């Protein structure tokens, strides 16, 4: 999957992707829609694969909780474009702490890497002062 700035192109790519199935659902924490990879752990989530150009597709799964997006992929693309294209155009890629911002997945990966490094440093520190004194620090 490449970098897209158009929701229509992004969804079309997802529909045609044979490597990973994408699902869309409502997230109670974010209070908005989220996309995810539908792996084995997500197969029990009820939903369906909307038709695309009148044919079956198996790249984009819609949870049953979402009934206002439309019945076909064409309808869903129109709905998602009308709701989110302006955000994409404004380079607002993620919803964090209920606020849209410019963080992208790349930025999140960098943040996670930094967080992991901080955790490693914290784990390497002595649990208490006695441990530190025993080591002669």
Backbone as ProteinMPNN parsed JSONL, in Angstrom:
{"seq_chain_A": "XXXXXXXXXXXXXXXXXXXXXXXXXXXXXXXXXXXXXXXXXXXXXXXXXXXXXXXXXXXXXXXXXXXXXXXXXXXXXXXXXXXXXXXXXXXXXXXXXXXXXXXXXXXXXXXXXXXXXXXXXXXXXXXXXXXXXXXXX", "coords_chain_A": {"N_chain_A": [[0.842, -1.166, 0.0], [0.628, 2.147, -0.891], [1.424, 5.655, -0.311], [-1.292, 7.664, 0.128], [-3.305, 10.468, -0.753], [-5.87, 10.763, -1.275], [-9.022, 9.716, -0.47], [-10.709, 8.079, -2.001], [-8.907, 6.759, -3.786], [-7.341, 5.422, -1.871], [-9.192, 3.648, -0.628], [-9.968, 2.103, -2.841], [-7.529, 0.857, -3.358], [-7.312, -0.668, -1.013], [-9.515, -2.392, -1.282], [-8.684, -3.913, -3.456], [-6.446, -5.158, -2.459], [-4.703, -8.075, -1.894], [-3.106, -9.086, 0.041], [-3.592, -8.211, 2.685], [-6.515, -7.941, 4.644], [-8.622, -5.279, 5.224], [-10.431, -3.756, 7.863], [-13.222, -1.75, 8.895], [-14.381, 0.055, 11.631], [-16.35, 1.354, 14.355], [-14.837, 3.178, 16.899], [-15.075, 3.265, 20.296], [-13.477, 4.635, 22.154], [-12.096, 6.592, 20.631], [-14.253, 7.787, 19.539], [-14.968, 7.747, 16.879], [-14.575, 6.564, 13.476], [-12.373, 3.841, 12.739], [-9.67, 2.288, 10.982], [-8.423, -0.998, 10.487], [-6.282, -3.937, 10.448], [-7.621, -6.92, 9.436], [-7.055, -9.59, 10.978], [-6.634, -13.029, 12.066], [-7.527, -12.873, 14.716], [-9.562, -11.048, 14.571], [-11.622, -12.131, 13.166], [-14.007, -12.931, 14.273], [-15.532, -10.745, 14.635], [-18.607, -9.414, 13.84], [-19.844, -8.718, 10.573], [-19.588, -7.61, 7.131], [-18.557, -8.039, 3.671], [-18.867, -5.536, 1.552], [-20.273, -5.251, -1.737], [-18.47, -4.502, -4.791], [-18.603, -2.642, -7.623], [-20.754, -4.261, -8.312], [-19.813, -6.808, -7.849], [-18.443, -9.478, -5.813], [-16.112, -8.748, -3.216], [-13.133, -9.053, -1.278], [-11.429, -7.554, 0.271], [-12.036, -5.411, 1.904], [-13.638, -4.991, 4.833], [-16.644, -4.416, 6.557], [-17.879, -3.626, 9.679], [-20.863, -4.766, 11.338], [-21.882, -2.905, 13.048], [-21.744, -0.495, 11.836], [-23.99, 1.126, 10.022], [-24.563, 3.263, 8.509], [-22.93, 3.934, 6.419], [-23.375, 3.078, 3.858], [-24.44, 0.684, 1.338], [-22.896, -0.484, -0.653], [-19.484, -0.649, -1.865], [-19.007, 1.567, -3.427], [-20.893, 3.424, -2.42], [-19.905, 3.632, 0.185], [-17.36, 4.716, -0.225], [-18.054, 7.275, -1.176], [-19.365, 8.286, 1.11], [-17.292, 8.173, 3.09], [-15.418, 9.837, 1.882], [-16.785, 12.292, 1.857], [-16.939, 12.763, 4.579], [-14.251, 12.738, 5.505], [-12.289, 13.653, 3.659], [-11.567, 16.38, 3.631], [-10.148, 16.578, 6.02], [-7.915, 14.976, 5.417], [-6.892, 16.467, 3.284], [-6.148, 18.696, 4.746], [-4.035, 17.662, 6.028], [-4.474, 16.288, 8.398], [-4.138, 13.512, 9.99], [-4.598, 11.722, 12.059], [-6.488, 10.803, 14.949], [-6.135, 11.686, 18.091], [-6.413, 11.599, 21.534], [-8.981, 12.582, 21.264], [-8.723, 14.658, 19.474], [-8.011, 15.963, 16.305], [-4.972, 15.633, 14.553], [-1.707, 16.186, 13.045], [-0.14, 13.959, 13.17], [1.242, 11.068, 11.801], [1.243, 7.58, 10.857], [3.92, 7.031, 10.652], [5.045, 8.898, 12.4], [3.927, 7.914, 14.755], [5.203, 5.455, 14.926], [7.81, 6.326, 15.419], [7.393, 7.575, 17.878], [6.629, 5.342, 19.407], [8.98, 3.866, 19.274], [10.715, 5.547, 20.705], [9.392, 5.454, 23.178], [9.673, 2.733, 23.795], [12.468, 2.645, 24.095], [12.742, 4.298, 26.332], [11.412, 2.714, 28.218], [13.12, 0.495, 28.325], [15.397, 1.691, 29.428], [14.36, 2.425, 31.911], [13.839, -0.084, 33.003], [16.391, -1.037, 33.314], [17.385, 0.393, 35.383], [18.154, 0.378, 38.903], [15.938, -1.225, 41.228], [15.688, -0.186, 43.759], [17.343, 2.024, 46.083], [19.116, 0.55, 47.679], [19.947, -1.601, 46.031], [21.403, -0.178, 44.184], [23.454, 0.859, 45.774], [24.738, -1.499, 46.562], [25.928, -2.247, 44.224], [27.888, -0.432, 44.068], [27.636, 2.092, 43.021]], "CA_chain_A": [[0.0, 0.0, 0.0], [1.43, 3.355, -1.006], [0.944, 6.819, 0.431], [-2.404, 8.239, -0.61], [-3.899, 11.688, -0.224], [-7.244, 10.75, -1.752], [-9.723, 8.601, 0.162], [-11.19, 7.186, -3.055], [-7.782, 5.91, -4.215], [-6.952, 4.586, -0.743], [-10.175, 2.571, -0.459], [-9.844, 1.227, -4.016], [-6.334, 0.043, -3.127], [-7.638, -1.631, 0.04], [-10.428, -3.39, -1.853], [-7.926, -4.786, -4.348], [-5.281, -5.729, -1.783], [-4.863, -9.5, -1.608], [-2.212, -9.465, 1.135], [-4.204, -7.927, 3.976], [-7.9, -7.501, 4.633], [-8.821, -4.113, 6.086], [-11.786, -3.601, 8.376], [-13.561, -0.435, 9.428], [-15.315, -0.062, 12.744], [-16.461, 2.516, 15.225], [-14.041, 3.047, 18.119], [-15.71, 3.999, 21.39], [-12.501, 5.544, 22.777], [-11.836, 7.723, 19.73], [-15.556, 8.329, 19.143], [-14.937, 7.912, 15.423], [-14.253, 5.351, 12.734], [-10.963, 3.48, 12.613], [-9.323, 1.196, 10.084], [-7.487, -1.952, 11.07], [-6.012, -5.139, 9.673], [-8.503, -8.002, 9.896], [-6.31, -10.834, 11.091], [-7.405, -14.144, 12.65], [-8.151, -12.458, 15.972], [-10.7, -10.164, 14.29], [-12.589, -12.807, 12.306], [-15.291, -13.12, 14.966], [-16.283, -9.489, 14.615], [-19.643, -9.543, 12.81], [-19.861, -7.719, 9.523], [-19.7, -8.138, 5.77], [-17.745, -7.467, 2.601], [-19.782, -4.915, 0.589], [-19.937, -5.48, -3.151], [-17.768, -3.435, -5.494], [-19.006, -2.729, -9.032], [-21.682, -5.377, -8.443], [-19.14, -8.096, -7.647], [-17.905, -9.741, -4.488], [-14.734, -8.344, -2.942], [-12.738, -9.587, 0.026], [-10.322, -6.755, 0.784], [-12.504, -4.346, 2.791], [-14.689, -5.551, 5.676], [-17.373, -3.399, 7.313], [-18.562, -4.23, 10.819], [-22.305, -4.549, 11.322], [-22.184, -1.745, 13.875], [-21.807, 0.668, 10.947], [-25.044, 0.944, 9.026], [-24.827, 4.538, 7.84], [-21.906, 4.213, 5.412], [-23.863, 2.691, 2.539], [-24.518, -0.765, 1.133], [-21.86, -0.93, -1.593], [-18.216, 0.064, -1.704], [-19.15, 2.879, -4.067], [-21.568, 4.279, -1.438], [-19.0, 3.817, 1.325], [-16.314, 5.653, -0.659], [-18.654, 8.616, -1.2], [-19.601, 8.691, 2.499], [-16.017, 8.433, 3.768], [-14.809, 11.014, 1.253], [-17.461, 13.508, 2.319], [-16.642, 12.966, 6.002], [-12.846, 12.801, 5.91], [-11.328, 14.142, 2.669], [-11.047, 17.687, 4.053], [-9.123, 16.323, 7.046], [-6.725, 14.495, 4.705], [-6.359, 17.632, 2.567], [-5.531, 19.564, 5.76], [-2.945, 16.858, 6.61], [-4.856, 15.796, 9.718], [-4.172, 12.081, 9.703], [-4.93, 10.848, 13.178], [-7.321, 11.32, 16.025], [-5.496, 11.293, 19.335], [-7.039, 12.313, 22.65], [-10.195, 13.186, 20.713], [-8.361, 15.846, 18.702], [-7.335, 15.643, 15.05], [-3.668, 16.266, 14.416], [-0.926, 15.851, 11.856], [0.668, 12.758, 13.364], [0.986, 9.968, 10.88], [1.725, 6.294, 11.359], [5.375, 7.131, 10.754], [5.319, 9.586, 13.66], [3.587, 7.012, 15.841], [6.281, 4.47, 15.041], [8.93, 7.006, 16.08], [7.015, 7.747, 19.278], [6.693, 4.035, 20.046], [10.391, 3.515, 19.413], [11.208, 6.333, 21.83], [8.78, 4.92, 24.387], [10.338, 1.46, 24.074], [13.81, 2.947, 24.607], [12.565, 4.8, 27.695], [11.071, 1.57, 29.065], [14.342, -0.297, 28.517], [16.239, 2.426, 30.377], [13.728, 2.337, 33.227], [14.011, -1.452, 33.499], [17.797, -1.269, 33.653], [17.693, 1.125, 36.61], [17.91, -0.427, 40.104], [14.605, -1.118, 41.821], [15.748, 0.711, 44.911], [18.662, 2.585, 46.376], [19.984, -0.508, 48.214], [20.552, -2.304, 44.898], [22.394, 0.717, 43.587], [24.591, 0.934, 46.694], [25.438, -2.785, 46.521], [26.73, -2.268, 43.0], [28.983, 0.517, 44.228], [27.405, 3.292, 42.216]], "C_chain_A": [[0.887, 1.228, 0.0], [0.917, 4.457, -0.103], [-0.102, 7.503, -0.426], [-2.85, 9.529, 0.056], [-5.351, 11.805, -0.654], [-7.934, 9.515, -1.184], [-10.21, 7.602, -0.875], [-10.088, 6.221, -3.486], [-7.355, 4.947, -3.112], [-7.895, 3.391, -0.599], [-10.107, 1.596, -1.631], [-8.632, 0.311, -3.849], [-6.602, -1.024, -2.067], [-8.522, -2.752, -0.495], [-9.658, -4.393, -2.702], [-6.738, -5.472, -3.71], [-5.539, -7.186, -1.428], [-4.011, -9.949, -0.422], [-2.847, -9.29, 2.508], [-5.638, -7.457, 3.78], [-8.02, -6.366, 5.644], [-10.253, -4.138, 6.601], [-11.965, -2.179, 8.872], [-14.589, -0.647, 10.517], [-15.364, 1.255, 13.497], [-15.666, 2.233, 16.489], [-14.678, 3.908, 19.205], [-14.752, 4.989, 22.046], [-12.271, 6.785, 21.927], [-13.116, 8.457, 19.354], [-15.593, 8.639, 17.65], [-14.601, 6.57, 14.786], [-12.75, 5.115, 12.725], [-10.829, 2.348, 11.605], [-8.346, 0.287, 10.806], [-7.25, -3.097, 10.115], [-6.857, -6.257, 10.266], [-7.725, -9.315, 9.878], [-7.201, -11.893, 11.746], [-8.142, -13.722, 13.915], [-9.392, -11.594, 15.759], [-11.807, -10.859, 13.491], [-13.938, -13.043, 12.968], [-16.124, -11.842, 15.019], [-17.325, -9.591, 13.503], [-19.614, -8.386, 11.815], [-19.964, -8.365, 8.159], [-18.706, -7.45, 4.836], [-18.708, -6.859, 1.578], [-19.322, -5.171, -0.849], [-19.244, -4.254, -3.739], [-18.016, -3.631, -6.979], [-19.871, -3.967, -9.275], [-21.072, -6.749, -8.234], [-18.678, -8.235, -6.202], [-16.478, -9.216, -4.387], [-14.401, -8.852, -1.549], [-11.559, -8.822, 0.628], [-10.723, -5.718, 1.819], [-13.749, -4.834, 3.52], [-15.322, -4.436, 6.496], [-18.103, -4.086, 8.458], [-20.041, -3.881, 10.777], [-22.729, -3.351, 12.158], [-22.354, -0.49, 13.02], [-22.877, 0.44, 9.887], [-25.331, 2.22, 8.244], [-23.797, 4.879, 6.767], [-22.392, 3.952, 3.996], [-23.805, 1.184, 2.385], [-23.425, -1.31, 0.229], [-20.573, -0.163, -1.322], [-18.292, 1.45, -2.333], [-19.814, 3.87, -3.112], [-20.634, 4.627, -0.279], [-17.896, 4.813, 0.982], [-16.844, 7.082, -0.665], [-18.838, 9.135, 0.229], [-18.3, 9.051, 3.208], [-15.317, 9.657, 3.186], [-15.455, 12.293, 1.764], [-17.144, 13.798, 3.784], [-15.175, 13.318, 6.277], [-11.881, 13.406, 4.897], [-10.744, 15.499, 3.06], [-9.963, 17.515, 5.114], [-7.814, 15.87, 6.398], [-6.073, 15.66, 3.962], [-5.632, 18.591, 3.514], [-4.39, 18.868, 6.505], [-3.206, 16.476, 8.067], [-5.117, 14.303, 9.573], [-4.633, 11.212, 10.856], [-5.743, 11.592, 14.22], [-6.732, 10.796, 17.323], [-6.046, 12.182, 20.439], [-8.207, 13.171, 22.161], [-9.938, 14.475, 19.946], [-7.628, 15.397, 17.439], [-5.989, 16.346, 15.015], [-2.924, 15.709, 13.21], [-0.026, 14.641, 12.049], [0.263, 11.696, 12.363], [1.47, 8.69, 11.522], [3.239, 6.333, 11.543], [5.748, 7.815, 12.064], [5.001, 8.698, 14.854], [4.666, 5.958, 16.033], [7.483, 5.084, 15.748], [8.625, 7.196, 17.563], [7.114, 6.425, 20.029], [8.133, 3.596, 20.261], [10.996, 4.263, 20.599], [10.665, 5.826, 23.157], [9.438, 3.602, 24.779], [11.732, 1.677, 24.636], [13.734, 3.461, 26.044], [12.249, 3.661, 28.661], [12.293, 0.705, 29.34], [15.26, 0.373, 29.532], [15.677, 2.299, 31.791], [13.919, 0.948, 33.824], [15.445, -1.716, 33.925], [18.215, -0.528, 34.919], [17.389, 0.232, 37.813], [16.519, -0.168, 40.662], [14.61, -0.152, 43.012], [17.188, 1.147, 45.157], [19.624, 1.526, 46.907], [20.685, -1.264, 47.096], [21.658, -1.464, 44.28], [23.645, 0.796, 44.462], [25.408, -0.354, 46.682], [26.343, -2.872, 45.301], [27.897, -1.294, 43.079], [28.839, 1.764, 43.392], [27.317, 4.509, 43.083]], "O_chain_A": [[1.806, 1.331, 0.813], [0.076, 4.222, 0.765], [0.165, 7.877, -1.568], [-2.781, 9.666, 1.278], [-5.991, 12.832, -0.422], [-7.475, 8.392, -1.396], [-10.131, 6.395, -0.649], [-10.305, 5.01, -3.545], [-7.043, 3.789, -3.385], [-7.444, 2.254, -0.464], [-10.181, 0.384, -1.428], [-8.702, -0.877, -4.164], [-6.162, -2.164, -2.213], [-8.298, -3.924, -0.192], [-9.948, -5.588, -2.671], [-6.081, -6.29, -4.354], [-6.505, -7.489, -0.728], [-4.172, -11.066, 0.069], [-2.66, -10.125, 3.393], [-5.936, -6.68, 2.872], [-7.571, -6.487, 6.784], [-11.177, -4.495, 5.871], [-11.003, -1.495, 9.222], [-15.537, -1.416, 10.362], [-14.535, 2.143, 13.3], [-15.806, 1.165, 17.086], [-14.806, 5.123, 19.054], [-15.171, 6.073, 22.453], [-12.253, 7.902, 22.445], [-13.076, 9.603, 18.906], [-16.162, 9.64, 17.214], [-14.374, 5.575, 15.474], [-11.958, 6.057, 12.705], [-11.752, 1.558, 11.404], [-7.546, 0.736, 11.627], [-7.928, -3.221, 9.095], [-6.807, -6.505, 11.47], [-7.738, -10.05, 8.891], [-8.393, -11.663, 11.952], [-9.264, -14.168, 14.157], [-10.191, -11.428, 16.681], [-12.821, -10.238, 13.175], [-14.917, -13.328, 12.279], [-17.291, -11.871, 15.408], [-16.973, -9.829, 12.348], [-19.387, -7.233, 12.181], [-20.373, -9.519, 8.035], [-18.105, -6.43, 5.172], [-19.313, -7.601, 0.804], [-18.128, -5.29, -1.122], [-19.406, -3.132, -3.259], [-17.675, -4.675, -7.534], [-19.744, -4.636, -10.3], [-21.751, -7.758, -8.423], [-18.542, -7.253, -5.473], [-15.729, -9.241, -5.364], [-15.298, -9.057, -0.731], [-10.784, -9.38, 1.405], [-9.87, -5.195, 2.537], [-14.789, -5.062, 2.903], [-14.616, -3.604, 7.066], [-18.863, -5.028, 8.233], [-20.43, -2.838, 10.251], [-23.834, -2.838, 11.984], [-23.023, 0.46, 13.427], [-22.685, -0.35, 8.963], [-26.237, 2.252, 7.412], [-23.791, 5.998, 6.255], [-21.88, 4.536, 3.041], [-23.196, 0.49, 3.199], [-23.065, -2.483, 0.336], [-20.581, 0.854, -0.627], [-17.701, 2.4, -1.82], [-19.374, 5.014, -2.995], [-20.585, 5.771, 0.174], [-17.539, 5.657, 1.804], [-16.161, 7.999, -0.211], [-18.507, 10.283, 0.524], [-18.205, 10.097, 3.849], [-14.693, 10.425, 3.919], [-14.763, 13.265, 2.07], [-17.087, 14.96, 4.185], [-14.886, 14.106, 7.177], [-10.729, 13.656, 5.252], [-9.557, 15.745, 2.845], [-8.965, 18.236, 5.102], [-6.736, 16.324, 6.782], [-4.854, 15.824, 4.001], [-4.637, 19.214, 3.143], [-3.849, 19.398, 7.475], [-2.277, 16.357, 8.865], [-6.172, 13.884, 9.097], [-5.023, 10.064, 10.64], [-5.689, 12.816, 14.348], [-6.82, 9.604, 17.618], [-6.129, 13.399, 20.274], [-8.39, 14.313, 22.582], [-10.843, 15.295, 19.787], [-6.735, 14.553, 17.499], [-5.875, 17.51, 15.4], [-3.441, 14.879, 12.463], [0.777, 14.33, 11.169], [-0.922, 11.467, 12.119], [2.043, 8.713, 12.611], [3.774, 5.737, 12.478], [6.658, 7.37, 12.762], [5.718, 8.721, 15.854], [5.006, 5.607, 17.163], [8.109, 4.434, 16.585], [9.498, 7.0, 18.409], [7.62, 6.38, 21.15], [8.47, 3.025, 21.298], [11.711, 3.67, 21.407], [11.392, 5.773, 24.149], [9.728, 3.375, 25.954], [12.142, 0.971, 25.557], [14.566, 3.103, 26.877], [12.751, 3.637, 29.785], [12.482, 0.233, 30.461], [15.834, -0.293, 30.393], [16.422, 2.093, 32.749], [14.138, 0.818, 35.029], [15.686, -2.538, 34.809], [19.284, -0.793, 35.467], [16.469, -0.585, 37.757], [15.992, 0.942, 40.585], [13.656, 0.594, 43.232], [18.118, 0.678, 44.501], [20.82, 1.585, 46.622], [21.88, -1.543, 47.19], [22.711, -1.977, 43.903], [24.765, 0.799, 43.951], [26.634, -0.311, 46.781], [27.402, -3.499, 45.347], [28.797, -1.333, 42.24], [29.831, 2.426, 43.087], [27.125, 5.615, 42.578]]}, "name": "protein", "num_of_chains": 1, "seq": "XXXXXXXXXXXXXXXXXXXXXXXXXXXXXXXXXXXXXXXXXXXXXXXXXXXXXXXXXXXXXXXXXXXXXXXXXXXXXXXXXXXXXXXXXXXXXXXXXXXXXXXXXXXXXXXXXXXXXXXXXXXXXXXXXXXXXXXXX"}
